């Protein structure tokens, strides 16, 4: 297992979320079913650094600035 940030992951990887930014962003992730300890799949990496993750058959685009703040473990 490898400690990283969401920004540094590769397409196709599954990762476990270690921490989310505090505040409103954390609340939004929780509403989408993503909490600390959740496993998400890296579905796509877009130009500009946006990372598209999949959780519960739902795709969520995470901007590069936010992706740099989310710590994950690559499974």
N, C-alpha and C positions, 0 to 999 in steps of 0.2 A: 504494500500500500504506500501511496506517495502523497505527502502533504502539498497542497498547491492552492491557487485561487481559481475561481471559475474562469477568469480571463486566460489562464495558462493551460486549459484543458484541450484535448483533441476531440474532433468530431467522432462520434460513435462510442466514446467512453461513458461509463456509468460512474457517477460520483455521489458521495455522501456529503451533505451539507453540514459543516462544522459550526459555522456562525453566520448570522445575518446582521446587517446594520440595524441599530436600534431606531425606534421611533416609527413614523408612519410607513416607511418602506417595509419594515418587519411585519407590521399589521397587514399590509397588502399581500406579502408572500404567504402569510398564514391563511388569509382568506382564499388563496389559490391552492391551499393544501400543501404548501412547502414550509416545513419547519426544520429546526436544527435536528439532525439525525435522519432526515428524509433522503431517499435515493432518487436522483434525477438522471436523465440521459441527455448527453450533449447531442442535439439533433443536427445543428448547423452552426457554422461560424461565418458570419457575414462580413463584407468589407467594412472597414471602420471599427472593427472590434466587437460588434454586437454578437452575443452568443444566444442561440435559440435552444432552450431546454424543453424537455417533454416530461410531464408528470401527470398521471391519471388520464392519458390520451389527450392532454391539453398542451398546446405549444405556447411558450412564453418567451418573448424576446427580452433579453437583459442587455442594456447598454454597457459599453466598455468601462466607463467610470464606475458603475455599480458592480460589474463583474470582478473588478480588481479588489473590491472590498469584501467579497464573499469567499470565505475559506472553505475548502473542500478536501476530501481524500478521494483519490482515484482508486476505484475497486479493481 
